[in-house]
């Protein structure tokens, strides 16, 4: 199979190797620094005895389009 002609491939986490593959892997990037910061802040609040409304937080991800995905097909 020829990627992306026959099939598109998408990864997750945007590991450095995703840019080194041929074709470069399209991937979903997570905001790792934001995730770590929010986790640390929440942990410190819990340690200080503060009430935490929720332990579940949702942060935005971003699609990094690279060579492993084709554009939309036209009929």
PyMOL commands that set and color helices and strands:
alter all, ss='L'
color gray80, all
select helices_A, chain A and resi 17-20+32-47
alter helices_A, ss='H'
color red, helices_A
select strands_A, chain A and resi 10-12+26-29+62-64
alter strands_A, ss='S'
color yellow, strands_A
deselect
rebuild
show_as cartoon
